[in-house]
Amino acid sequence: MSNFLNPVRGRNENGVMTFVGYAIILLAWTLGAAIFLLVGTSFIGEDAPWKVFATSFMQFIPIFVTVIVAVSLFGRNAMTVITIRAKFSFNNFWFGILSWGLLLSAGTLISWGLNPASLRLTFEASSFIPAIAVLVLLLPIQVSAEEIFFRGYIPQTLSRLKIPATLIIALSSLLFAAPHLLNPEAQAEPIWALL
């Protein structure tokens, strides 16, 4: 068994093919996202919940491309981009969801405790129902895409440079944070968002 940062190499896994893999992924990400947003907004308009849908869906593109690159270009098993286990661990999956939910809840409560005016409960069914549909259907896909690309593919390819694991984790974390700085909530306070 290999460790996650250094999985068993595929048949074509070298520096040139790794660069080609990144180029394919980034091209698919940018072109796919641009095409989807262009077509999507012409059909669904500028309504806020559906813009969230379009933004979330464009993150779906790299998950397919990353797995296809790992499998086709490198001749690797797709599961090696996700885990070193022989099969997916649902126990780890549910533990991760629970941990994330507890951290998010604690952060929200702390934020509300420090500044009660920062949160306001409102309800509009016309916005809420489409937003819930988007969250339930697409958020798992969007989050998986980010995790596989930024916390699977990137660290594994960086490990080929023979640099320390702590530096690999720091670099992949910065690369993970960079696109999130474009989020509206991050633009207000980019330093805090980056941290």
C-alpha positions in Angstrom: 0.0 0.0 0.0 1.2 3.5 -0.8 0.7 6.7 1.2 -1.7 9.3 -0.1 0.9 11.9 -1.1 2.8 9.3 -3.0 0.4 6.9 -4.7 1.6 4.2 -7.0 2.7 5.8 -10.2 0.6 5.4 -13.3 2.3 4.3 -16.5 2.8 7.8 -18.0 3.2 9.8 -14.8 6.1 12.1 -15.3 6.8 15.8 -15.2 5.7 16.5 -18.8 2.5 14.5 -18.5 1.7 16.1 -15.2 2.0 19.5 -16.8 -0.2 18.3 -19.7 -2.7 17.1 -17.1 -2.8 20.5 -15.3 -3.2 22.2 -18.7 -6.2 20.0 -19.6 -7.9 20.5 -16.2 -7.4 24.3 -16.2 -8.6 24.5 -19.8 -11.7 22.4 -19.1 -12.3 24.5 -15.9 -12.1 27.9 -17.6 -13.8 27.0 -20.9 -16.4 24.8 -19.3 -17.3 27.4 -16.7 -17.4 30.3 -19.2 -19.6 28.3 -21.6 -21.9 27.1 -18.8 -22.3 30.6 -17.3 -22.9 32.1 -20.8 -25.5 29.5 -21.7 -26.9 29.2 -18.2 -27.5 32.9 -17.6 -29.2 33.3 -21.0 -31.7 30.5 -20.0 -32.1 31.1 -16.3 -31.6 34.9 -16.1 -30.0 36.8 -13.3 -32.1 35.5 -10.5 -29.8 35.1 -7.4 -30.6 31.5 -6.5 -29.9 30.4 -10.1 -26.7 32.4 -10.3 -25.6 30.3 -7.3 -26.6 27.2 -9.3 -24.4 28.3 -12.2 -21.4 29.2 -10.0 -21.7 25.9 -8.1 -22.1 23.8 -11.3 -19.0 25.2 -12.9 -17.0 23.7 -10.0 -18.4 20.3 -11.1 -16.3 20.4 -14.3 -12.8 19.8 -12.7 -14.0 16.7 -10.8 -14.7 14.8 -14.0 -11.6 16.2 -15.8 -9.3 15.4 -12.8 -10.5 11.8 -12.6 -10.4 11.3 -16.4 -6.9 12.7 -16.5 -5.7 10.5 -13.6 -7.3 7.4 -15.2 -6.7 8.0 -18.9 -3.5 10.0 -19.1 -1.7 8.4 -16.2 -3.3 4.9 -16.3 -4.1 5.2 -12.6 -7.1 3.9 -10.7 -9.5 6.8 -10.1 -9.8 5.9 -6.4 -6.1 6.7 -5.8 -7.0 10.5 -6.2 -9.4 10.2 -3.4 -8.0 7.6 -0.9 -5.3 5.0 -0.3 -8.0 2.6 0.8 -9.3 -0.2 -1.5 -12.8 1.4 -1.3 -14.5 4.6 -0.3 -14.9 5.0 3.5 -18.4 6.2 4.3 -17.5 6.3 8.0 -14.8 8.9 7.3 -17.2 10.7 5.0 -19.8 11.1 7.7 -17.2 12.0 10.3 -16.0 14.8 8.0 -19.5 16.1 7.5 -20.1 16.1 11.2 -16.8 17.8 12.0 -17.3 20.5 9.3 -20.9 21.1 10.6 -19.7 21.5 14.2 -16.9 23.9 13.2 -19.3 25.9 11.0 -21.9 26.1 13.8 -19.3 27.1 16.4 -17.9 29.8 14.1 -21.4 31.1 13.4 -22.3 31.2 17.1 -19.0 33.0 18.0 -19.6 35.5 15.2 -23.1 36.1 16.3 -22.0 36.4 20.0 -19.3 39.0 19.1 -21.6 41.0 16.7 -25.3 40.1 17.0 -26.2 42.6 14.3 -24.1 40.6 11.8 -26.8 38.0 11.4 -30.4 38.5 10.5 -33.0 35.8 10.0 -35.3 36.4 7.0 -37.4 34.1 4.9 -38.6 34.4 1.4 -39.9 31.2 -0.1 -39.3 32.3 -3.7 -35.6 32.6 -2.9 -35.3 29.9 -0.3 -36.8 26.9 -2.2 -34.5 27.3 -5.3 -31.5 27.9 -3.1 -32.2 24.7 -1.1 -32.6 22.8 -4.3 -29.2 24.1 -5.5 -27.6 23.3 -2.1 -28.9 19.8 -1.9 -28.2 18.8 -5.5 -25.0 20.7 -6.3 -23.1 21.5 -3.1 -21.9 17.9 -2.6 -20.7 17.8 -6.2 -19.0 21.2 -6.0 -17.3 20.4 -2.7 -16.2 17.0 -4.0 -14.7 18.7 -7.1 -12.7 21.1 -4.9 -11.5 18.4 -2.6 -10.4 16.0 -5.3 -8.6 18.7 -7.3 -7.1 20.8 -4.5 -6.6 18.1 -1.8 -6.0 15.1 -4.0 -4.6 15.8 -7.5 -2.5 18.9 -6.6 -0.8 17.5 -3.5 -0.1 14.2 -5.2 1.6 15.9 -8.2 3.5 18.3 -5.9 4.8 15.2 -4.0 6.7 14.3 -7.2 9.0 17.3 -6.6 10.3 15.6 -3.4 9.5 18.5 -1.1 8.4 18.1 2.5 4.8 17.1 3.2 4.2 20.3 5.3 5.2 22.5 2.3 3.0 20.4 0.0 0.0 20.9 2.4 0.8 24.7 2.7 1.0 25.1 -1.1 -2.1 23.2 -1.9 -4.0 25.1 0.9 -3.0 28.4 -0.6 -4.0 27.2 -4.1 -7.3 26.1 -2.5 -7.9 29.5 -0.9 -7.0 31.6 -4.0 -10.2 31.0 -6.0 -12.3 31.4 -2.8 -11.1 35.0 -2.5 -13.4 35.8 -5.4 -16.4 35.0 -3.3 -18.4 38.1 -2.2 -18.0 37.4 1.5 -14.3 37.0 1.1 -13.9 40.2 -0.9 -15.1 42.2 2.1 -12.3 41.0 4.3 -9.8 39.0 2.1 -7.1 38.6 4.9 -9.6 37.0 7.3 -11.0 34.9 4.4 -7.5 33.7 3.5 -6.8 32.7 7.1 
